[in-house]
């Protein structure tokens, strides 16, 4: 009921409704374990798939920037508690503690040893992987050496995919709303669709994350091979010079 009233208020505000919606998404994504899937679905219902996806991307990016800054500053202890709480609960619920740990370790390694592009790819991979809660990953990134630029670019790249998927799903019901359908009925329809497609979306995100991770690993191995060849050639040249 409260959610329906909120959507009514957003729709009544006209152009300002989009700004309020962005602020709402930003705030919700900074709260540990707050369910934000209904907001993502409602973005397409209220604004259509394109504008809705843009609103969600703006909201989640602002949330990421704020949590990142908080973790880098006075909120470090809070960030550590949020990470332990969210990741622990997700692992207990899904039995994916090992997968989460491996994912976070791989991302942290890429951030510590990689340059700008590697950091962007690592953050994008983290955003695409559905097993790591978004709000926890925001605080987590604030505790790593990643720079703000790669963090923001990776967030936009990864979360754009999720935003488009959910906004498109919600946008499919917008025609019914324009036709005079009851908002409560549409929300029930969205809830049914969310339950039906959430697992498919998660699998899609996981496959994209695996693909991105595979690309990163192949790229790292190629760079290591080139470095080894260069080192070997240099050593050979030095040996030949010494012999002469």
C-alpha positions in Angstrom: 0.0 0.0 0.0 2.8 2.4 0.9 4.7 1.5 -2.2 1.6 2.2 -4.4 1.1 5.6 -2.7 4.8 6.4 -3.4 4.3 5.6 -7.1 1.2 7.7 -7.2 3.1 10.7 -5.8 6.0 10.1 -8.2 3.6 10.1 -11.2 1.8 13.2 -9.9 5.0 15.2 -9.7 5.6 15.2 -13.5 9.2 16.0 -14.5 10.2 16.3 -10.9 9.1 12.8 -10.2 12.1 11.4 -12.1 14.4 13.4 -9.8 12.7 12.2 -6.7 12.8 8.6 -8.0 16.6 8.9 -8.6 17.1 10.1 -5.0 14.9 7.3 -3.7 16.9 4.7 -5.6 20.2 6.2 -4.3 19.0 6.2 -0.7 17.6 2.6 -1.0 20.8 1.2 -2.4 22.8 2.6 0.5 20.7 0.7 3.0 22.0 -2.8 3.7 19.7 -5.6 2.6 17.0 -3.2 1.4 15.0 -4.8 -1.4 15.4 -2.5 -4.4 14.1 -4.9 -7.1 10.5 -3.4 -6.9 12.0 0.1 -7.6 13.9 -1.1 -10.6 10.7 -2.7 -12.0 8.7 0.4 -11.2 11.2 2.6 -13.1 10.0 1.1 -16.4 6.4 1.2 -15.4 6.5 4.9 -14.5 8.9 6.3 -17.1 9.2 3.7 -19.8 12.2 1.3 -20.4 14.7 4.0 -21.7 14.0 6.8 -19.2 13.5 4.3 -16.4 16.8 2.6 -17.0 18.6 6.0 -17.1 17.0 6.9 -13.7 18.1 3.6 -12.2 21.6 4.0 -13.5 21.8 7.5 -12.1 20.5 6.4 -8.7 22.8 3.4 -8.3 25.8 5.3 -9.5 25.2 8.1 -6.9 24.7 5.4 -4.2 28.0 3.8 -5.2 29.8 7.2 -5.1 28.4 8.0 -1.7 29.1 4.6 -0.1 32.6 4.6 -1.7 33.4 8.0 -0.1 31.9 6.9 3.2 34.1 3.8 3.3 37.2 5.9 2.4 36.4 8.4 5.2 34.9 8.3 8.6 32.6 5.3 7.9 35.3 2.7 7.5 34.1 0.7 10.5 30.5 0.9 9.4 31.5 -0.2 5.9 33.3 -3.3 7.3 30.2 -4.2 9.3 27.9 -3.7 6.3 30.1 -6.0 4.2 30.3 -8.7 6.8 26.5 -8.5 7.4 25.4 -8.5 3.8 27.9 -11.0 2.4 27.4 -13.3 5.4 23.6 -13.3 5.0 23.8 -13.9 1.2 26.1 -16.8 1.7 23.9 -18.3 4.4 20.8 -17.9 2.2 22.2 -19.3 -1.0 25.1 -21.4 0.2 27.5 -19.5 -2.1 30.0 -18.3 0.5 32.9 -19.9 -1.4 31.8 -18.3 -4.7 31.5 -14.9 -3.1 34.9 -15.2 -1.4 36.5 -16.2 -4.7 34.8 -13.5 -6.6 35.9 -10.8 -4.2 39.4 -12.1 -4.0 39.7 -12.1 -7.8 38.4 -8.5 -8.0 40.7 -7.3 -5.3 43.7 -8.9 -7.0 42.8 -7.2 -10.3 42.4 -3.9 -8.6 45.7 -4.1 -6.7 47.8 -5.3 -9.7 46.0 -3.7 -12.6 46.0 -0.4 -14.3 43.0 1.8 -15.2 41.4 -0.6 -17.7 41.9 -3.6 -15.5 40.3 -1.8 -12.6 37.3 -0.8 -14.7 36.9 -4.4 -15.9 37.2 -5.8 -12.4 34.5 -3.4 -11.1 32.2 -4.2 -14.1 32.7 -7.9 -13.4 31.7 -7.3 -9.7 28.6 -5.5 -10.8 27.5 -8.2 -13.2 27.9 -11.0 -10.7 24.5 -11.4 -8.9 26.0 -13.3 -5.9 27.6 -10.2 -4.5 25.0 -7.7 -3.0 25.3 -4.3 -4.7 25.3 -2.2 -1.5 28.0 -4.4 0.1 30.2 -4.1 -3.0 29.9 -0.3 -2.9 31.4 -0.2 0.6 33.9 -3.0 -0.3 35.3 -1.0 -3.1 35.9 1.9 -0.8 38.3 -0.4 1.2 40.4 -1.3 -1.8 43.0 0.8 -3.8 40.6 1.3 -6.7 40.4 4.9 -7.9 37.1 6.7 -8.1 37.1 7.0 -11.9 37.4 3.2 -12.7 34.8 2.5 -9.9 32.3 4.9 -11.4 32.9 3.7 -15.0 32.7 0.0 -14.0 29.5 0.7 -12.0 27.8 2.4 -15.0 28.9 -0.4 -17.4 27.8 -3.3 -15.2 24.6 -1.8 -13.7 23.4 -0.5 -17.1 22.7 -4.1 -18.1 20.7 -4.9 -15.0 18.8 -1.5 -15.2 17.8 -2.1 -18.8 16.6 -5.6 -18.0 14.4 -4.6 -15.1 13.2 -1.3 -16.7 12.2 -3.2 -19.9 10.3 -5.7 -17.8 8.5 -3.0 -16.0 8.0 -1.0 -19.2 6.0 -3.9 -20.7 3.2 -3.0 -18.3 3.2 0.7 -19.1 0.9 0.2 -22.0 -1.7 -1.2 -19.6 -1.2 1.8 -17.3 -1.7 4.2 -20.2 -4.9 2.2 -21.1 -6.4 3.0 -17.7 -5.5 -0.2 -15.9 -5.5 -0.1 -12.1 -2.0 0.5 -10.6 -2.5 -2.1 -7.9 -3.2 -4.7 -10.6 -0.1 -3.7 -12.4 2.0 -4.0 -9.3 0.7 -7.5 -8.8 1.6 -8.2 -12.4 5.1 -6.9 -11.9 5.5 -9.0 -8.8 4.6 -12.1 -10.7 6.9 -11.2 -13.5 9.7 -10.5 -11.1 9.3 -13.9 -9.5 9.2 -15.6 -12.9 12.2 -13.8 -14.4 14.5 -13.0 -11.5 16.2 -16.4 -11.7 16.7 -15.9 -15.5 18.1 -12.5 -14.9 20.5 -13.8 -12.3 21.7 -16.6 -14.6 22.2 -14.0 -17.4 24.2 -11.8 -15.1 26.3 -14.7 -13.9 27.1 -15.8 -17.4 28.0 -12.3 -18.4 30.2 -12.1 -15.3 31.9 -15.4 -16.1 32.5 -14.2 -19.7 34.0 -11.0 -18.4 36.1 -12.9 -15.9 37.3 -15.3 -18.7 38.3 -12.4 -20.9 40.2 -10.8 -18.0 42.1 -14.0 -17.2 43.0 -14.6 -20.8 44.3 -11.0 -21.1 46.3 -11.4 -17.9 47.9 -14.6 -19.2 48.8 -13.0 -22.5 50.4 -10.1 -20.8 52.3 -12.5 -18.5 53.5 -14.5 -21.5 54.7 -11.3 -23.3 56.5 -10.2 -20.1 58.2 -13.6 -19.8 59.3 -13.6 -23.4 60.7 -10.1 -23.0 62.6 -11.1 -19.9 63.9 -14.2 -21.6 65.1 -12.2 -24.6 66.8 -9.7 -22.4 68.5 -12.4 -20.4 69.7 -14.1 -23.7 71.0 -10.8 -25.0 72.9 -10.2 -21.7 74.4 -13.7 -21.8 75.6 -13.2 -25.4 77.2 -9.9 -24.5 79.0 -11.4 -21.5 80.3 -14.3 -23.6 81.7 -11.9 -26.2 
